Amino acid sequence: MKNIAVIFAGGSGTRMKTTSRPKQFLELHGKPVIIYTLELFDNHPGIDAICVVCIEPWIPFLKKQLRKFEINKVVDIVPGGNTGQDSIYNGLIAAKRYADTQNDSDAYVLIHDGVRPLITEQTISDNIEIVHSKGNCITCIPATETFVVVQPDSSLQIPSRKDSLIARAPQSFQLSDILDKHECARAEGRHDFIDSCTLMSHYGCKLHTVIGPMENIKITTPSDFFIFRAMVEVHENQQIFGY
């Protein structure tokens, strides 16, 4: 049973307001954000292979960065689709091709955003453990603020904070299971599911969770990048000064 990371880096990052390059290729200390992310999966002993979904014009640049930073587990890079759902589907098809070469019909996938570079080795390990035992695993954090759900009649529903979680990534599944649900969505002309757990829930799957680190943010805005920079510097100081 292979564990395949599907890293989604197909977005253009309009909210980052950068003009020179997409957010996943912004550099900190000379290293692109996506390389920080890929290193975590490349160095994890439980990950067998990585498939990356990338903005097509940036694929040659990504390949150069993989060589530069010695990322060795990437087995395929495929272009993104018209929507996030389509891009993830492209990545899952790439994962299926790899699994087929390994004669592995029981492969698992860990779907992760290329712009979530602050996950931990433990988060990846927890996903592998839960997805193997329960069939899926959604990385979440506790809700720390009250949120409001607007009902169809415009009334407001306020869920209990203590019973609420916020879904993040990785989101992990048996490859054959999530591919089947993607095919169902495509057959129905649906291409607008916001993420994998939303798609799986829509088709009746019972989902399981693991709590991940609060700093596992998605770098979407300039302020997110500043948080990422601060967290990297904290980790560097811990290594140098031991605190």
C-alpha positions in Angstrom: 0.0 0.0 0.0 1.7 3.1 -1.2 1.2 6.5 0.3 1.2 9.2 -2.4 1.2 12.9 -1.7 -0.8 15.0 -4.2 0.5 18.5 -3.8 -1.9 21.1 -5.4 0.0 24.2 -6.6 -2.3 25.2 -9.5 -3.5 28.5 -8.3 -2.5 31.9 -9.6 -2.7 33.7 -6.2 -4.6 36.8 -7.1 -5.2 37.7 -3.5 -1.5 37.9 -2.9 -1.3 40.8 -5.3 2.0 39.7 -6.8 2.7 40.5 -10.4 6.0 38.7 -10.9 5.2 35.1 -9.9 2.4 33.0 -8.3 2.3 32.7 -4.5 3.6 29.2 -4.4 6.9 30.4 -6.0 7.4 33.4 -3.8 10.8 33.0 -2.1 11.9 33.1 1.5 15.7 32.9 2.1 16.1 31.9 -1.6 13.7 29.0 -1.4 10.2 29.0 -3.0 7.2 28.3 -0.7 6.3 25.1 -2.5 9.8 23.7 -1.9 9.3 24.2 1.9 6.1 22.2 1.5 7.6 19.5 -0.7 10.5 19.0 1.6 8.2 17.9 4.4 6.7 15.1 2.3 10.0 14.2 0.6 11.7 13.7 3.9 8.9 11.8 5.5 9.7 8.0 5.6 6.0 7.1 5.2 5.6 8.9 1.9 6.5 6.8 -1.1 5.8 9.2 -4.0 4.7 12.8 -4.7 2.6 14.1 -7.6 2.5 17.8 -8.1 -0.3 19.8 -9.9 1.3 23.0 -11.2 0.4 26.1 -13.3 1.5 24.8 -16.7 3.8 27.7 -17.7 5.7 27.3 -14.4 6.4 23.5 -14.7 9.9 24.0 -16.2 10.8 26.3 -13.3 9.5 23.8 -10.8 11.5 21.0 -12.3 14.7 23.2 -11.9 13.8 23.9 -8.3 13.3 20.2 -7.6 16.8 19.5 -8.9 18.3 22.4 -7.0 16.8 21.4 -3.6 17.2 17.7 -4.2 13.5 16.8 -4.0 13.6 13.1 -5.0 10.2 11.6 -4.5 8.3 13.6 -7.2 7.2 11.1 -9.8 5.0 13.3 -11.9 4.1 17.0 -12.5 0.8 17.7 -14.2 -0.9 21.0 -15.2 -3.8 22.3 -13.3 -7.4 22.4 -14.5 -10.0 25.1 -14.8 -11.1 24.8 -11.2 -9.5 23.6 -8.0 -11.6 20.4 -8.2 -10.3 19.8 -11.7 -6.7 20.4 -10.7 -7.0 17.9 -7.8 -8.6 15.4 -10.2 -5.5 15.8 -12.5 -3.3 15.0 -9.6 -5.3 12.0 -8.6 -5.1 10.6 -12.1 -1.3 11.1 -11.9 -1.3 9.2 -8.6 -3.3 6.4 -10.2 -0.7 6.1 -13.0 2.0 5.8 -10.5 0.1 3.3 -8.4 -0.6 1.2 -11.5 3.1 1.0 -12.2 3.5 -0.4 -8.7 0.6 -2.9 -9.2 -0.9 -1.2 -6.1 -4.7 -1.2 -6.1 -4.9 -0.1 -2.4 -2.9 3.1 -2.6 -3.6 6.1 -0.4 -3.4 9.8 -1.2 -2.6 12.7 1.0 -3.9 15.8 -0.7 -2.2 19.0 0.4 -1.9 22.6 -0.7 1.5 23.7 -2.0 1.1 26.9 0.0 0.7 25.2 3.4 4.4 24.8 4.3 3.9 24.9 8.1 2.6 21.4 8.6 4.7 19.0 10.7 6.1 15.5 10.3 3.7 14.4 13.0 0.7 15.7 11.1 1.7 13.6 8.1 2.2 10.6 10.3 -1.2 11.0 11.9 -2.9 11.3 8.5 -1.2 8.0 7.4 -2.2 6.2 10.5 -5.9 7.3 10.4 -6.4 6.9 6.7 -5.0 3.4 6.9 -7.2 2.4 9.8 -10.4 4.3 8.9 -10.3 5.0 5.1 -10.0 8.8 5.3 -8.6 11.6 7.4 -9.3 15.3 7.4 -6.7 17.5 9.2 -8.5 20.1 11.3 -8.0 22.7 13.9 -10.4 23.7 16.7 -12.6 26.7 15.9 -11.3 29.6 18.0 -13.9 32.2 16.9 -17.7 32.1 16.5 -18.8 31.7 13.0 -22.2 32.3 11.4 -24.1 30.2 8.8 -26.5 32.1 6.7 -29.6 29.9 6.0 -31.6 30.0 2.7 -34.2 32.2 4.3 -31.5 34.7 5.3 -31.8 33.7 9.0 -28.6 33.0 10.9 -27.4 29.8 12.5 -24.6 29.9 15.0 -23.0 26.5 15.6 -21.5 25.7 19.0 -17.9 26.6 18.9 -16.9 23.6 21.1 -18.4 21.2 18.6 -16.9 23.0 15.5 -13.6 22.3 13.7 -12.0 24.1 10.7 -10.9 21.8 7.9 -7.4 22.3 6.6 -4.9 19.9 5.0 -3.7 17.2 4.3 -7.0 15.6 3.4 -6.3 11.9 3.0 -8.2 9.1 1.3 -8.0 5.7 -0.3 -7.1 6.6 -3.9 -9.8 4.4 -5.5 -12.5 5.9 -3.2 -11.8 9.5 -3.9 -11.3 8.9 -7.6 -14.7 7.2 -7.7 -16.4 10.3 -6.1 -14.6 12.6 -8.5 -15.9 10.6 -11.4 -19.5 10.9 -9.9 -19.1 14.6 -9.7 -17.8 14.9 -13.3 -20.6 12.7 -14.6 -23.1 15.2 -13.0 -21.3 18.2 -14.5 -20.1 19.4 -11.0 -16.7 21.1 -11.0 -17.2 23.5 -8.1 -16.5 21.6 -4.9 -14.3 23.7 -2.8 -12.2 20.9 -1.4 -11.9 17.1 -1.2 -13.8 16.7 2.2 -16.7 18.7 0.8 -16.9 16.5 -2.2 -16.7 13.3 -0.2 -19.3 14.5 2.3 -21.7 15.4 -0.5 -21.6 11.8 -1.7 -22.3 10.4 1.7 -18.9 9.5 3.0 -18.4 9.4 6.8 -15.3 11.5 7.5 -12.7 11.1 10.2 -10.5 13.8 11.6 -7.1 14.5 13.2 -6.2 17.7 14.9 -3.2 19.5 13.3 -1.1 22.5 14.3 -2.7 25.9 14.5 0.1 27.4 12.4 -0.8 25.2 9.4 -2.1 28.2 7.5 -2.6 28.6 3.8 -0.5 31.4 2.4 -3.1 33.4 0.5 -2.5 37.0 1.4 0.6 39.2 2.1 -0.1 39.0 5.9 0.0 35.1 5.6 3.4 35.4 4.0 4.6 37.6 6.9 3.4 35.0 9.4 5.1 32.2 7.5 8.4 34.3 7.5 8.1 34.8 11.3 7.5 31.1 11.9 10.5 30.0 9.8 12.6 32.5 11.8 11.3 31.1 15.1 12.2 27.6 14.0 15.7 28.7 12.9 16.3 30.4 16.2 15.2 27.3 18.0 17.8 25.3 16.1 20.6 27.9 16.6 19.9 28.9 20.2 18.0 26.0 21.5 14.8 27.8 22.6 
